[in-house]
Amino acid sequence: MKSQAIVAVYGASGYGREVMPLVKKQFSNKPNTKFYFVDDANFSGGINSTEVLSYSAFIKLEGEKKITVAIADANIRRCLQDKCILDGIDVITILSDNCVVMDEVIVGDGAVLSPFVTLTSNIKIGVGFHANIYSYVAHDCIIGDYVTFAPSVKCNGNIHIEDGVYIGTGAIIKQGSPSKPITIGKGAVIGMGSVVTKSVAAGDVVFGVPAKSIKRGK
């Protein structure tokens, strides 16, 4: 007899509630799967007809457990994903059924590709990637671990994005070239609506059209 399949979304706030319907759709061909939110905040009565469990309650459930971490903060997402792996929980990738993935695209474990996301060709993406609705990644891009795209991010060709970068809603990154890719350094933040025309240093915060540093006063 097969064990009960249990699939959860870690995080019951806004993004988690957007991800749960994608999870249910992805597992719709597996009857008797149980779905939960996992969150240590007090969500009495559940969320959108789905029960919310604390992490400690979730790991006590009997069955084959799978989870996706729907938390925007890269450092928190990394910690939670690592914790789940250490506890033997399968961290899964969630793909909307209308996202588009073209040729020679590698995506690490634990990604969430929301509706209308497009990944074109010759792209390498690390673990824990989040791409919210209407975002795209064009050709010959390299993206590190735990990178977050808010809705409608436009990541054009020949761009290198290092670990833990957050890119705000509607931001546009100008295309680089094979010999001189645009690089977004580790832990950088790009503000919503910004147009990035040159590389961004690690840990910097940029905003505007064109994007300029607001952290360092450049």
DAHU-V856748 format. One record per pair of residues at least 24 apart in sequence whose C-alpha atoms are under 8 Angstrom apart, sorted by the first residue. I is the first residue (numbers start at 1). J is the second residue. Records with the same first field share a line. If there is no record, write none. Layout:
# DAHU-V856748
I: J  J
This chain:
# DAHU-V856748
3: 62  63  64
4: 32  33  34  62  63  64
5: 32  33  34  63  64  65  66
6: 33  34  35  36  63  64  65  66
7: 33  34  35  36  65  66  67
8: 35  36  37  38  65  66  67  68
9: 36  37  38  67  68  69  70
10: 37  38  39  67  68  69  70  71
11: 37  38  39  69  70  71
12: 37  38  39  47  52
15: 70  71  72
16: 70  71
17: 47  48
19: 70  112  114
22: 94  95  96  114
23: 94
26: 94  95  96  97
59: 87
65: 89  90
66: 90  91  92
67: 91  92
68: 92  93  94  110  111  112
69: 110
70: 112
72: 130  148
73: 148
74: 146  147  148  164  165  166
75: 146  164
77: 128  146
78: 128  146
158: 182
159: 183  184
160: 184
161: 185  186
162: 186  187
163: 187
164: 188
165: 189
166: 190
167: 191  192
168: 192  193
169: 193
170: 194
171: 195  196
172: 196
173: 197
174: 198
